[in-house]
């Protein structure tokens, strides 16, 4: 099934998992909360694009597309949450 579209994947090393496991429950919950808050603060169009990537309906353009997307998301998140 070489030609089958897969969406995107990422890997997490054993060291990264061990580091996460070492965090306190409070820190883990805060990290998850902030990730969910970031996702909810995104424009609907951005969420739709992300879902299209996940479902392999569209392909990324350019070598550093993921870095550009992260920069845009972080900038919007910071702008929306200044003073919170």
C-alpha positions in Angstrom: 0.0 0.0 0.0 2.8 2.4 -0.9 0.5 4.9 -2.7 -2.0 5.1 0.2 -2.3 8.6 1.7 -1.6 8.7 5.4 -2.0 12.3 6.7 0.9 13.3 8.9 2.6 11.5 11.7 5.1 12.4 14.4 7.3 10.4 16.7 8.0 10.8 20.4 11.2 9.4 21.8 11.4 7.3 24.9 13.3 10.1 26.5 10.5 12.6 25.8 8.0 10.2 27.2 10.1 9.7 30.3 10.5 13.4 30.8 6.7 13.9 30.4 6.1 11.2 33.0 8.4 12.9 35.4 6.1 16.0 35.4 3.7 16.5 38.2 0.0 15.8 37.5 -0.7 19.5 37.9 1.9 20.4 35.3 0.5 17.8 32.9 -3.0 19.0 33.3 -1.9 22.6 32.8 -0.1 21.6 29.6 -3.2 19.8 28.3 -5.4 22.8 29.3 -3.2 25.3 27.5 -3.0 23.1 24.4 -6.8 22.8 24.3 -7.1 26.6 24.8 -4.7 27.2 22.0 -6.7 25.0 19.7 -10.0 26.7 20.6 -8.5 30.1 19.9 -7.7 29.2 16.3 -9.9 30.5 13.5 -12.3 27.9 12.1 -10.5 28.0 8.8 -7.2 27.0 10.4 -8.8 24.1 12.2 -10.4 22.9 8.9 -6.9 23.1 7.3 -5.4 21.1 10.1 -8.1 18.4 9.9 -7.5 18.2 6.1 -3.8 17.5 6.8 -4.6 14.9 9.4 -7.0 13.1 7.0 -4.5 13.4 4.1 -7.0 15.4 2.0 -4.3 18.0 1.3 -0.5 17.9 1.1 1.7 20.5 2.8 3.5 23.0 0.6 7.2 23.7 1.1 9.7 22.1 3.4 9.1 24.2 6.5 5.3 24.4 6.3 4.9 23.1 9.8 7.2 25.7 11.3 5.3 28.5 9.5 2.0 27.2 10.8 3.3 26.9 14.4 4.6 30.5 14.2 1.2 31.8 13.0 -0.7 29.8 15.7 1.6 31.0 18.5 1.4 34.6 17.4 -2.5 34.4 17.4 -2.5 32.7 20.7 -0.2 35.3 22.4 -2.2 38.2 20.9 -5.5 36.8 22.1 -4.3 36.0 25.6 -2.3 39.0 26.5 -3.2 40.2 29.9 -4.8 36.8 30.9 
